[in-house]
Amino acid sequence: MSDGNVQNPPAGGVAEAYEKAAAEGRAALVGYLPAGFPSVEGAIRAATEMVRAGCDVIEVGLPYTDPLMDGPTIQDAVHRAIVGGVHVSDVFRTVEAVAATGVPTLVMTYWNPVDRYGVDAFARDLKSAGGAGLITPDLTPEEAGDWIEAAEARDLDRIFLVALSSTDERIEKITGVSRGFVYAASLMGVTGARTVVDTGAARLVERTRKIMSDRLPSAEPLPIGLGLGVGNGDQAAEVAGFADGVIVGSAFIRRLLDASSEQAGLDAVRELTAELAEGVRRGR
């Protein structure tokens, strides 16, 4: 899929980004934007600014017509992307451009678009674009056999979610099939920035770590990234005090939605990234 003009080194895996952050005594900063918002090129420019300002990993959202887990901010951005005519090919194009910066680039998607595209074909084209793997919020381990097989064949990370409502047995199963990192969803409900971080977040991270250590002793413990709710540097610092990664999405989108121009949006995204990057450094 490359045009042959990419000068940057290929992106490494997500685990390497987490390891690099840990070696620097901080949490990793993970940023999310949907492909096609505010346009295909606009999303690429915004994600590139996020990398330049301090994001260690980028999640590229695949716009979907029925985003049940997403709050109004992400739903608004996804709707605009779909109305703008974004296609799966634009998602891969976005991944390729962002991965060319050298950061691991993931696709975050509901499972239905992958299933319709063809699991092996999606894995093939994601790998060809330089993608590091998939985050699949609505895919359960029991239904993930085809994806696990395709991901193994293409050396792609597979990120599943644990939640406050997950039982210990469920967390064991989810972490046992994950690769790259474990996504801890700190809130009950849909996505969106909050004024405070959910009080159960630290407990969820601690419980997930303990289960990996106690029940999966032969496996290398995966880093845990915590998302859903972080919107500013102080919250990033709070989460960085107990999680390996801080995941931010709605706050970036809100900056773009509120901007008076594309350049103003890029400036706002860059400023927020710098604030969050400073937060993950002072959280330890």
Backbone as CSV, one residue per row, in Angstrom:
resi,resn,N_x,N_y,N_z,CA_x,CA_y,CA_z,C_x,C_y,C_z
1,MET,0.812,-1.204,0.000,0.000,0.000,0.000,0.849,1.260,0.000
2,SER,2.113,1.123,0.296,2.983,2.285,0.357,3.286,2.802,-1.033
3,ASP,3.514,4.136,-1.120,3.889,4.721,-2.397,5.398,4.704,-2.598
4,GLY,6.116,4.144,-1.617,7.554,4.026,-1.741,8.325,5.233,-1.272
5,ASN,7.604,6.281,-0.820,8.279,7.517,-0.435,8.391,7.718,1.068
6,VAL,7.926,6.745,1.857,7.984,6.880,3.305,9.441,6.842,3.767
7,GLN,9.839,7.846,4.526,11.226,7.947,4.961,11.433,7.478,6.393
8,ASN,10.366,7.441,7.160,10.494,7.087,8.567,10.647,5.578,8.741
9,PRO,11.255,5.146,9.857,11.365,3.714,10.105,10.000,3.124,10.377
10,PRO,9.807,1.842,10.134,8.518,1.232,10.406,8.208,1.246,11.898
11,ALA,6.922,1.349,12.211,6.519,1.373,13.613,6.761,0.020,14.258
12,GLY,7.161,0.034,15.521,7.341,-1.200,16.261,6.038,-1.627,16.894
13,GLY,6.080,-2.685,17.695,4.885,-3.168,18.354,4.487,-2.293,19.525
14,VAL,3.260,-2.505,19.952,2.727,-1.711,21.060,3.486,-1.997,22.352
15,ALA,3.836,-3.264,22.589,4.555,-3.609,23.811,5.863,-2.838,23.913
16,GLU,6.534,-2.651,22.784,7.794,-1.901,22.791,7.585,-0.452,23.202
17,ALA,6.469,0.133,22.766,6.173,1.517,23.147,5.933,1.619,24.654
18,TYR,5.230,0.650,25.208,5.006,0.631,26.654,6.321,0.424,27.402
19,GLU,7.162,-0.461,26.884,8.457,-0.711,27.532,9.332,0.535,27.511
20,LYS,9.327,1.247,26.404,10.112,2.475,26.299,9.636,3.512,27.309
21,ALA,8.319,3.664,27.430,7.777,4.606,28.399,8.149,4.212,29.824
22,ALA,8.039,2.915,30.132,8.385,2.444,31.472,9.854,2.690,31.782
23,ALA,10.715,2.502,30.779,12.142,2.738,30.979,12.435,4.204,31.278
24,GLU,11.528,5.084,30.827,11.673,6.519,31.097,10.962,6.922,32.382
25,GLY,10.427,5.940,33.111,9.778,6.210,34.387,8.432,6.883,34.264
26,ARG,7.658,6.512,33.244,6.362,7.148,33.030,5.401,6.153,32.401
27,ALA,4.150,6.564,32.314,3.163,5.784,31.582,3.202,6.176,30.110
28,ALA,2.711,5.285,29.250,2.591,5.592,27.829,1.335,6.434,27.599
29,LEU,1.389,7.299,26.596,0.237,8.108,26.212,-0.311,7.582,24.894
30,VAL,-1.583,7.174,24.919,-2.244,6.586,23.754,-3.374,7.520,23.321
31,GLY,-3.337,7.947,22.058,-4.355,8.860,21.554,-5.229,8.219,20.498
32,TYR,-6.513,8.596,20.496,-7.494,8.036,19.556,-8.120,9.129,18.712
33,LEU,-8.271,8.855,17.418,-9.075,9.674,16.515,-9.721,8.755,15.475
34,PRO,-10.961,9.035,15.074,-11.553,8.232,13.998,-11.007,8.658,12.644
35,ALA,-10.793,7.697,11.760,-10.402,8.013,10.393,-11.512,8.837,9.736
36,GLY,-11.112,9.782,8.903,-12.100,10.564,8.169,-12.643,11.769,8.890
37,PHE,-12.178,12.035,10.107,-12.644,13.208,10.851,-11.468,14.102,11.212
38,PRO,-11.523,15.383,10.883,-12.613,16.091,10.193,-12.682,15.804,8.699
39,SER,-11.645,15.179,8.164,-11.572,14.656,6.799,-10.492,13.583,6.850
40,VAL,-10.306,12.846,5.782,-9.262,11.822,5.788,-7.901,12.470,6.008
41,GLU,-7.604,13.489,5.223,-6.317,14.173,5.378,-6.241,14.920,6.710
42,GLY,-7.380,15.468,7.138,-7.400,16.185,8.415,-7.097,15.279,9.587
43,ALA,-7.623,14.045,9.547,-7.339,13.083,10.610,-5.866,12.700,10.612
44,ILE,-5.300,12.535,9.436,-3.879,12.201,9.344,-3.031,13.325,9.918
45,ARG,-3.370,14.564,9.568,-2.598,15.705,10.090,-2.745,15.819,11.606
46,ALA,-3.970,15.607,12.116,-4.182,15.714,13.565,-3.427,14.617,14.306
47,ALA,-3.504,13.384,13.808,-2.799,12.283,14.466,-1.294,12.487,14.430
48,THR,-0.800,13.049,13.325,0.631,13.328,13.218,1.056,14.381,14.235
49,GLU,0.223,15.381,14.454,0.515,16.386,15.484,0.530,15.746,16.862
50,MET,-0.369,14.802,17.097,-0.407,14.109,18.378,0.882,13.327,18.618
51,VAL,1.395,12.715,17.568,2.669,11.998,17.697,3.799,12.970,18.004
52,ARG,3.855,14.054,17.265,4.933,15.029,17.446,4.928,15.637,18.842
53,ALA,3.724,15.763,19.413,3.606,16.415,20.720,3.713,15.447,21.887
54,GLY,3.802,14.123,21.601,4.053,13.230,22.727,3.277,11.943,22.815
55,CYS,2.384,11.625,21.865,1.678,10.341,21.921,2.630,9.211,21.548
56,ASP,2.559,8.132,22.308,3.411,6.965,22.078,2.749,5.932,21.182
57,VAL,1.437,5.899,21.182,0.644,4.957,20.392,-0.564,5.719,19.872
58,ILE,-0.984,5.412,18.640,-2.184,6.020,18.079,-3.197,4.937,17.762
59,GLU,-4.450,5.190,18.159,-5.576,4.347,17.775,-6.359,5.073,16.686
60,VAL,-6.553,4.412,15.560,-7.358,4.955,14.467,-8.717,4.266,14.502
61,GLY,-9.755,5.047,14.728,-11.088,4.473,14.792,-11.648,4.192,13.408
62,LEU,-12.305,3.042,13.255,-12.999,2.717,12.021,-14.448,3.150,12.184
63,PRO,-14.887,4.193,11.472,-16.252,4.697,11.647,-17.300,3.620,11.353
64,TYR,-18.289,3.555,12.231,-19.313,2.512,12.154,-20.667,3.149,12.421
65,THR,-21.693,2.638,11.748,-23.006,3.277,11.800,-23.744,3.073,13.111
66,ASP,-23.308,2.128,13.934,-24.028,1.834,15.177,-23.055,1.731,16.354
67,PRO,-22.410,2.854,16.712,-21.369,2.827,17.753,-21.959,2.851,19.159
68,LEU,-22.462,1.712,19.611,-23.237,1.658,20.854,-22.432,2.041,22.090
69,MET,-21.123,1.772,22.102,-20.318,2.035,23.285,-19.767,3.462,23.332
70,ASP,-19.971,4.207,22.256,-19.382,5.542,22.173,-20.342,6.613,22.655
71,GLY,-19.792,7.604,23.330,-20.570,8.735,23.792,-20.837,9.726,22.675
72,PRO,-21.538,10.825,22.992,-21.970,11.762,21.948,-20.832,12.428,21.188
73,THR,-19.695,12.658,21.838,-18.592,13.332,21.152,-18.034,12.461,20.036
74,ILE,-17.736,11.196,20.349,-17.220,10.293,19.328,-18.298,9.991,18.294
75,GLN,-19.546,9.843,18.728,-20.629,9.596,17.776,-20.739,10.732,16.765
76,ASP,-20.595,11.955,17.225,-20.659,13.122,16.340,-19.551,13.058,15.296
77,ALA,-18.322,12.793,15.754,-17.180,12.732,14.831,-17.338,11.584,13.840
78,VAL,-17.779,10.430,14.320,-17.960,9.269,13.451,-19.048,9.538,12.412
79,HIS,-20.129,10.180,12.834,-21.211,10.518,11.901,-20.696,11.442,10.807
80,ARG,-19.904,12.427,11.177,-19.352,13.343,10.174,-18.442,12.612,9.205
81,ALA,-17.665,11.675,9.729,-16.768,10.903,8.861,-17.568,10.061,7.868
82,ILE,-18.625,9.419,8.355,-19.450,8.576,7.477,-20.157,9.424,6.427
83,VAL,-20.735,10.553,6.845,-21.391,11.456,5.896,-20.380,11.964,4.864
84,GLY,-19.138,12.127,5.303,-18.078,12.575,4.402,-17.607,11.507,3.431
85,GLY,-18.126,10.287,3.578,-17.819,9.231,2.628,-16.611,8.383,2.949
86,VAL,-16.198,8.322,4.214,-15.025,7.528,4.576,-15.276,6.048,4.318
87,HIS,-14.246,5.342,3.850,-14.317,3.918,3.571,-13.229,3.188,4.359
88,VAL,-13.321,1.860,4.388,-12.304,1.077,5.074,-10.933,1.333,4.458
89,SER,-10.895,1.538,3.150,-9.615,1.837,2.502,-8.996,3.118,3.053
90,ASP,-9.843,4.076,3.459,-9.330,5.315,4.063,-8.756,5.045,5.454
91,VAL,-9.305,4.060,6.154,-8.766,3.677,7.452,-7.354,3.144,7.276
92,PHE,-7.173,2.247,6.310,-5.838,1.709,6.058,-4.879,2.801,5.587
93,ARG,-5.379,3.718,4.780,-4.547,4.846,4.329,-4.103,5.693,5.515
94,THR,-5.013,5.915,6.460,-4.677,6.680,7.660,-3.652,5.939,8.502
95,VAL,-3.864,4.643,8.680,-2.909,3.822,9.433,-1.534,3.921,8.805
96,GLU,-1.460,3.781,7.501,-0.168,3.808,6.822,0.549,5.135,7.059
97,ALA,-0.188,6.239,6.947,0.428,7.559,7.125,0.896,7.771,8.558
98,VAL,0.099,7.337,9.524,0.473,7.540,10.927,1.611,6.598,11.314
99,ALA,1.536,5.342,10.891,2.597,4.384,11.206,3.935,4.830,10.633
100,ALA,3.909,5.584,9.536,5.146,6.071,8.930,5.892,7.042,9.829
101,THR,5.228,7.574,10.861,5.910,8.447,11.821,6.790,7.649,12.776
102,GLY,6.579,6.329,12.825,7.385,5.490,13.704,6.689,5.039,14.962
103,VAL,5.429,5.472,15.184,4.712,5.020,16.381,3.814,3.837,16.032
104,PRO,3.617,2.905,16.968,2.675,1.811,16.733,1.274,2.385,16.504
105,THR,0.606,1.891,15.474,-0.707,2.409,15.100,-1.698,1.251,15.059
106,LEU,-2.728,1.367,15.866,-3.759,0.349,15.989,-5.041,0.823,15.332
107,VAL,-5.881,-0.126,14.944,-7.242,0.191,14.542,-8.167,-0.219,15.678
108,MET,-9.068,0.698,16.050,-10.097,0.360,17.030,-11.420,0.261,16.286
109,THR,-12.065,-0.897,16.407,-13.265,-1.112,15.603,-14.230,-2.080,16.257
110,TYR,-15.498,-1.855,16.011,-16.493,-2.872,16.300,-16.255,-4.035,15.341
111,TRP,-16.721,-5.217,15.724,-16.341,-6.406,14.983,-17.045,-6.532,13.640
112,ASN,-18.265,-6.057,13.516,-19.043,-6.275,12.300,-18.324,-5.826,11.027
113,PRO,-17.692,-4.640,10.979,-16.999,-4.258,9.741,-15.860,-5.200,9.368
114,VAL,-15.156,-5.740,10.352,-14.072,-6.680,10.075,-14.642,-7.976,9.520
115,ASP,-15.716,-8.445,10.122,-16.358,-9.683,9.684,-16.852,-9.549,8.249
116,ARG,-17.446,-8.419,7.935,-17.947,-8.185,6.581,-16.807,-8.075,5.573
117,TYR,-15.710,-7.464,5.961,-14.553,-7.295,5.073,-13.870,-8.628,4.795
118,GLY,-13.926,-9.499,5.804,-13.195,-10.772,5.752,-12.044,-10.701,6.725
119,VAL,-12.044,-11.581,7.717,-11.086,-11.479,8.815,-9.644,-11.571,8.309
120,ASP,-9.362,-12.564,7.497,-7.990,-12.719,7.014,-7.596,-11.575,6.091
121,ALA,-8.530,-11.128,5.254,-8.243,-10.012,4.350,-7.978,-8.728,5.140
122,PHE,-8.746,-8.521,6.224,-8.533,-7.334,7.042,-7.157,-7.392,7.699
123,ALA,-6.804,-8.552,8.255,-5.492,-8.705,8.877,-4.384,-8.466,7.854
124,ARG,-4.547,-9.019,6.669,-3.556,-8.837,5.603,-3.368,-7.370,5.251
125,ASP,-4.485,-6.652,5.059,-4.390,-5.254,4.623,-3.934,-4.342,5.757
126,LEU,-4.296,-4.681,7.000,-3.810,-3.915,8.145,-2.298,-4.053,8.270
127,LYS,-1.808,-5.275,8.133,-0.366,-5.510,8.200,0.351,-4.803,7.056
128,SER,-0.223,-4.850,5.872,0.368,-4.202,4.708,0.477,-2.698,4.906
129,ALA,-0.484,-2.123,5.627,-0.468,-0.684,5.896,0.492,-0.293,7.012
130,GLY,1.098,-1.282,7.668,2.006,-0.989,8.770,1.334,-0.951,10.121
131,GLY,0.077,-1.407,10.189,-0.644,-1.414,11.455,-0.083,-2.412,12.442
132,ALA,-0.250,-2.109,13.733,0.284,-2.975,14.791,-0.728,-3.984,15.295
133,GLY,-2.024,-3.720,15.096,-3.023,-4.654,15.593,-4.387,-4.014,15.692
134,LEU,-5.297,-4.710,16.393,-6.685,-4.282,16.528,-7.105,-4.198,17.987
135,ILE,-7.922,-3.191,18.290,-8.682,-3.132,19.536,-10.120,-3.447,19.162
136,THR,-10.701,-4.452,19.813,-12.037,-4.934,19.439,-12.950,-4.920,20.655
137,PRO,-13.602,-3.785,20.935,-14.355,-3.648,22.189,-15.554,-4.568,22.335
138,ASP,-16.147,-5.015,21.224,-17.340,-5.849,21.344,-17.099,-7.298,20.944
139,LEU,-15.839,-7.694,20.806,-15.515,-9.078,20.453,-15.104,-9.837,21.707
140,THR,-15.771,-10.950,21.968,-15.442,-11.759,23.139,-14.429,-12.832,22.756
141,PRO,-13.635,-13.315,23.705,-12.664,-14.366,23.395,-13.313,-15.608,22.789
142,GLU,-14.520,-15.922,23.231,-15.194,-17.121,22.729,-15.506,-17.020,21.235
143,GLU,-15.667,-15.801,20.740,-16.026,-15.597,19.332,-14.841,-15.102,18.506
144,ALA,-13.656,-15.121,19.096,-12.500,-14.481,18.467,-11.539,-15.452,17.799
145,GLY,-11.939,-16.700,17.631,-11.017,-17.694,17.087,-10.436,-17.314,15.736
146,ASP,-11.280,-16.853,14.814,-10.801,-16.494,13.480,-9.818,-15.326,13.545
147,TRP,-10.130,-14.351,14.407,-9.254,-13.180,14.520,-7.926,-13.564,15.187
148,ILE,-7.968,-14.364,16.226,-6.730,-14.788,16.896,-5.833,-15.522,15.910
149,GLU,-6.419,-16.397,15.105,-5.644,-17.146,14.114,-5.042,-16.205,13.066
150,ALA,-5.839,-15.264,12.578,-5.351,-14.327,11.564,-4.290,-13.403,12.138
151,ALA,-4.480,-12.974,13.377,-3.509,-12.080,14.022,-2.180,-12.795,14.243
152,GLU,-2.240,-14.052,14.646,-1.018,-14.826,14.830,-0.270,-14.966,13.506
153,ALA,-1.024,-15.240,12.445,-0.402,-15.440,11.133,0.270,-14.168,10.624
154,ARG,-0.281,-12.995,10.998,0.245,-11.721,10.500,1.069,-10.969,11.545
155,ASP,1.300,-11.575,12.706,2.070,-10.942,13.780,1.458,-9.609,14.192
156,LEU,0.148,-9.632,14.454,-0.583,-8.431,14.857,-1.015,-8.544,16.315
157,ASP,-1.007,-7.411,17.014,-1.483,-7.382,18.391,-3.004,-7.470,18.414
158,ARG,-3.527,-8.046,19.473,-4.974,-8.152,19.656,-5.294,-7.664,21.057
159,ILE,-6.037,-6.588,21.126,-6.324,-5.939,22.400,-7.796,-6.116,22.724
160,PHE,-8.063,-6.788,23.828,-9.420,-6.980,24.328,-9.620,-6.106,25.571
161,LEU,-10.873,-5.905,25.959,-11.203,-5.021,27.063,-11.614,-5.778,28.308
162,VAL,-11.138,-5.281,29.462,-11.675,-5.698,30.751,-12.399,-4.504,31.355
163,ALA,-13.399,-4.775,32.181,-14.229,-3.706,32.738,-14.442,-3.921,34.222
164,LEU,-14.997,-2.903,34.863,-15.274,-2.988,36.294,-16.203,-4.160,36.605
165,SER,-17.062,-4.504,35.665,-18.022,-5.584,35.884,-17.439,-6.964,35.589
166,SER,-16.213,-7.034,35.048,-15.619,-8.328,34.685,-15.308,-9.156,35.930
167,THR,-15.671,-10.428,35.897,-15.303,-11.332,36.989,-13.822,-11.679,36.869
168,ASP,-13.258,-12.257,37.937,-11.868,-12.691,37.885,-11.661,-13.719,36.775
169,GLU,-12.619,-14.622,36.624,-12.514,-15.641,35.583,-12.539,-15.005,34.198
170,ARG,-13.349,-13.982,34.060,-13.437,-13.296,32.765,-12.131,-12.568,32.456
171,ILE,-11.572,-11.911,33.450,-10.306,-11.204,33.254,-9.201,-12.184,32.887
172,GLU,-9.189,-13.354,33.526,-8.190,-14.362,33.200,-8.299,-14.789,31.738
173,LYS,-9.520,-15.012,31.277,-9.730,-15.437,29.895,-9.321,-14.345,28.914
174,ILE,-9.714,-13.100,29.210,-9.428,-11.985,28.303,-7.931,-11.720,28.210
175,THR,-7.273,-11.668,29.356,-5.834,-11.393,29.329,-5.058,-12.549,28.714
176,GLY,-5.605,-13.760,28.821,-4.925,-14.915,28.268,-4.852,-14.919,26.751
177,VAL,-5.788,-14.219,26.090,-5.781,-14.186,24.622,-5.316,-12.841,24.074
178,SER,-5.040,-11.883,24.961,-4.609,-10.557,24.514,-3.124,-10.557,24.165
179,ARG,-2.738,-9.629,23.311,-1.329,-9.407,23.003,-1.126,-7.930,22.717
180,GLY,-0.058,-7.353,23.250,0.218,-5.929,23.077,-0.010,-5.189,24.376
181,PHE,-1.271,-5.087,24.780,-1.629,-4.581,26.103,-3.068,-4.962,26.389
182,VAL,-3.490,-4.772,27.609,-4.878,-4.992,28.005,-5.537,-3.630,28.168
183,TYR,-6.700,-3.478,27.568,-7.443,-2.211,27.650,-8.408,-2.291,28.825
184,ALA,-8.175,-1.471,29.845,-9.055,-1.429,31.009,-10.032,-0.270,30.844
185,ALA,-11.307,-0.595,30.752,-12.355,0.419,30.616,-12.806,0.826,32.012
186,SER,-12.495,2.055,32.387,-12.652,2.450,33.787,-14.049,2.905,34.147
187,LEU,-14.941,3.008,33.173,-16.272,3.544,33.447,-17.346,2.562,33.044
188,MET,-18.431,2.543,33.790,-19.612,1.820,33.373,-20.410,2.783,32.500
189,GLY,-20.595,2.424,31.240,-21.324,3.306,30.344,-20.521,3.621,29.098
190,VAL,-20.939,4.664,28.379,-20.319,4.999,27.112,-19.091,5.869,27.314
191,THR,-18.336,6.040,26.222,-17.110,6.815,26.281,-17.398,8.302,26.456
192,GLY,-16.339,9.037,26.840,-16.444,10.488,26.972,-15.601,10.988,28.115
193,ALA,-15.047,12.197,27.937,-14.236,12.788,28.995,-15.104,13.100,30.201
194,ARG,-14.557,12.921,31.400,-15.283,13.173,32.641,-14.505,14.178,33.479
195,THR,-15.187,14.745,34.471,-14.517,15.705,35.346,-13.635,14.999,36.367
196,VAL,-13.953,13.741,36.668,-13.120,12.965,37.595,-12.932,11.569,37.020
197,VAL,-11.828,10.929,37.389,-11.580,9.552,36.989,-12.372,8.631,37.905
198,ASP,-13.005,7.615,37.342,-13.818,6.686,38.124,-12.997,6.091,39.271
199,THR,-13.597,6.066,40.445,-12.880,5.603,41.638,-12.526,4.123,41.572
200,GLY,-13.197,3.366,40.703,-12.881,1.951,40.580,-11.747,1.661,39.627
201,ALA,-11.210,2.696,38.973,-10.193,2.475,37.946,-8.939,1.826,38.500
202,ALA,-8.402,2.372,39.562,-7.177,1.820,40.136,-7.388,0.395,40.612
203,ARG,-8.551,0.130,41.179,-8.863,-1.214,41.660,-8.919,-2.210,40.495
204,LEU,-9.485,-1.782,39.364,-9.558,-2.650,38.193,-8.164,-2.976,37.671
205,VAL,-7.302,-1.986,37.603,-5.936,-2.214,37.128,-5.201,-3.155,38.069
206,GLU,-5.317,-2.905,39.369,-4.639,-3.756,40.354,-5.142,-5.196,40.278
207,ARG,-6.453,-5.357,40.142,-7.034,-6.696,40.072,-6.572,-7.430,38.808
208,THR,-6.522,-6.714,37.692,-6.094,-7.319,36.433,-4.634,-7.740,36.511
209,ARG,-3.791,-6.900,37.090,-2.375,-7.250,37.258,-2.223,-8.516,38.110
210,LYS,-2.955,-8.573,39.204,-2.837,-9.711,40.121,-3.286,-11.004,39.446
211,ILE,-4.349,-10.931,38.671,-4.840,-12.127,37.994,-3.826,-12.609,36.965
212,MET,-3.228,-11.684,36.224,-2.193,-12.093,35.261,-1.017,-12.737,35.973
213,SER,-0.631,-12.185,37.110,0.511,-12.714,37.850,0.213,-14.068,38.475
214,ASP,-0.993,-14.215,39.050,-1.336,-15.435,39.776,-1.766,-16.575,38.858
215,ARG,-2.503,-16.244,37.799,-3.137,-17.291,37.007,-2.454,-17.545,35.664
216,LEU,-1.605,-16.625,35.253,-0.879,-16.806,33.997,0.617,-16.666,34.251
217,PRO,1.161,-17.453,35.192,2.550,-17.259,35.624,3.580,-17.523,34.532
218,SER,3.219,-18.329,33.531,4.182,-18.646,32.482,4.250,-17.584,31.394
219,ALA,3.296,-16.647,31.421,3.244,-15.610,30.394,3.826,-14.298,30.935
220,GLU,4.424,-13.532,30.043,4.912,-12.202,30.425,3.707,-11.306,30.682
221,PRO,3.611,-10.680,31.879,2.453,-9.833,32.162,2.340,-8.699,31.137
222,LEU,1.136,-8.504,30.640,0.908,-7.447,29.665,0.757,-6.101,30.360
223,PRO,1.192,-5.010,29.715,0.897,-3.692,30.266,-0.600,-3.424,30.198
224,ILE,-1.065,-2.557,31.068,-2.488,-2.234,31.138,-2.671,-0.746,30.835
225,GLY,-3.431,-0.462,29.787,-3.782,0.909,29.463,-5.190,1.194,29.928
226,LEU,-5.390,2.351,30.535,-6.705,2.694,31.061,-7.314,3.825,30.250
227,GLY,-8.555,3.607,29.816,-9.235,4.601,29.005,-10.654,4.846,29.455
228,LEU,-11.312,5.718,28.759,-12.679,6.167,29.002,-12.728,7.164,30.157
229,GLY,-12.572,8.432,29.843,-12.771,9.465,30.847,-11.676,10.484,31.006
230,VAL,-10.456,10.207,30.558,-9.346,11.141,30.767,-9.451,12.307,29.795
231,GLY,-9.359,13.534,30.335,-9.530,14.701,29.479,-8.546,15.824,29.693
232,ASN,-7.669,15.721,30.704,-6.719,16.808,30.941,-5.453,16.259,31.600
233,GLY,-4.475,17.136,31.782,-3.187,16.714,32.310,-3.245,16.183,33.726
234,ASP,-4.082,16.780,34.567,-4.185,16.310,35.946,-4.761,14.899,36.006
235,GLN,-5.776,14.629,35.190,-6.334,13.283,35.151,-5.323,12.292,34.579
236,ALA,-4.567,12.735,33.578,-3.524,11.865,33.020,-2.496,11.513,34.081
237,ALA,-2.113,12.493,34.896,-1.147,12.241,35.967,-1.721,11.268,36.987
238,GLU,-2.993,11.419,37.307,-3.635,10.523,38.270,-3.626,9.086,37.760
239,VAL,-4.029,8.899,36.508,-4.079,7.558,35.937,-2.674,6.978,35.781
240,ALA,-1.714,7.822,35.407,-0.333,7.363,35.227,0.276,6.875,36.534
241,GLY,-0.328,7.247,37.654,0.167,6.795,38.942,-0.088,5.321,39.202
242,PHE,-1.029,4.714,38.453,-1.314,3.295,38.710,-1.440,2.452,37.443
243,ALA,-1.607,3.058,36.274,-1.733,2.301,35.028,-0.467,2.440,34.191
244,ASP,-0.262,1.501,33.286,0.911,1.546,32.413,0.703,2.481,31.231
245,GLY,-0.550,2.724,30.878,-0.850,3.600,29.760,-2.090,4.425,30.030
246,VAL,-2.137,5.628,29.468,-3.268,6.538,29.595,-3.856,6.731,28.201
247,ILE,-5.121,6.369,28.033,-5.771,6.392,26.723,-6.753,7.558,26.676
248,VAL,-6.633,8.384,25.646,-7.462,9.590,25.523,-8.064,9.657,24.124
249,GLY,-9.369,9.867,24.045,-10.027,9.976,22.748,-10.955,11.160,22.633
250,SER,-12.016,11.172,23.449,-13.042,12.208,23.324,-12.484,13.617,23.491
251,ALA,-11.503,13.779,24.360,-10.948,15.117,24.593,-10.265,15.657,23.338
252,PHE,-9.579,14.784,22.586,-8.973,15.213,21.321,-10.051,15.603,20.313
253,ILE,-11.071,14.787,20.210,-12.147,15.058,19.256,-12.855,16.353,19.589
254,ARG,-13.075,16.601,20.882,-13.751,17.832,21.296,-12.957,19.057,20.873
255,ARG,-11.647,18.993,20.964,-10.815,20.119,20.530,-11.007,20.387,19.040
256,LEU,-11.104,19.339,18.251,-11.310,19.514,16.812,-12.720,20.007,16.511
257,LEU,-13.705,19.493,17.220,-15.083,19.925,17.004,-15.279,21.399,17.338
258,ASP,-14.608,21.864,18.376,-14.793,23.237,18.840,-13.936,24.256,18.097
259,ALA,-13.031,23.789,17.247,-12.083,24.702,16.584,-12.770,25.514,15.489
260,SER,-12.313,26.736,15.327,-12.878,27.633,14.317,-12.317,27.372,12.921
261,SER,-11.215,26.649,12.844,-10.597,26.326,11.561,-9.766,25.064,11.737
262,GLU,-9.338,24.479,10.627,-8.520,23.276,10.729,-7.214,23.572,11.459
263,GLN,-6.585,24.706,11.157,-5.332,25.030,11.819,-5.531,25.237,13.312
264,ALA,-6.631,25.888,13.668,-6.930,26.077,15.087,-7.130,24.722,15.766
265,GLY,-7.752,23.781,15.062,-7.937,22.444,15.610,-6.619,21.721,15.814
266,LEU,-5.713,21.844,14.849,-4.397,21.219,14.984,-3.625,21.823,16.149
267,ASP,-3.718,23.138,16.290,-3.044,23.804,17.409,-3.604,23.318,18.746
268,ALA,-4.936,23.180,18.811,-5.582,22.747,20.052,-5.210,21.304,20.396
269,VAL,-5.156,20.443,19.385,-4.773,19.051,19.601,-3.327,18.961,20.076
270,ARG,-2.466,19.761,19.477,-1.055,19.758,19.878,-0.902,20.233,21.318
271,GLU,-1.635,21.272,21.697,-1.560,21.783,23.066,-2.073,20.756,24.073
272,LEU,-3.176,20.091,23.743,-3.713,19.085,24.655,-2.744,17.910,24.793
273,THR,-2.163,17.478,23.684,-1.204,16.372,23.751,-0.030,16.727,24.643
274,ALA,0.492,17.935,24.499,1.619,18.363,25.328,1.231,18.369,26.803
275,GLU,0.010,18.812,27.097,-0.466,18.819,28.487,-0.578,17.396,29.032
276,LEU,-1.125,16.494,28.236,-1.267,15.105,28.656,0.097,14.429,28.800
277,ALA,1.006,14.723,27.865,2.349,14.133,27.925,3.088,14.581,29.177
278,GLU,2.884,15.831,29.561,3.487,16.314,30.814,2.845,15.612,31.994
279,GLY,1.533,15.355,31.907,0.819,14.683,32.987,1.304,13.269,33.224
280,VAL,1.517,12.497,32.140,1.939,11.107,32.335,3.364,11.047,32.903
281,ARG,4.112,12.131,32.742,5.476,12.158,33.287,5.495,12.514,34.771
282,ARG,4.603,13.357,35.206,4.614,13.712,36.627,3.748,12.789,37.480
283,GLY,3.109,11.829,36.837,2.256,10.909,37.583,3.018,9.842,38.336
284,ARG,4.312,9.687,38.040,5.097,8.634,38.698,6.038,9.236,39.744
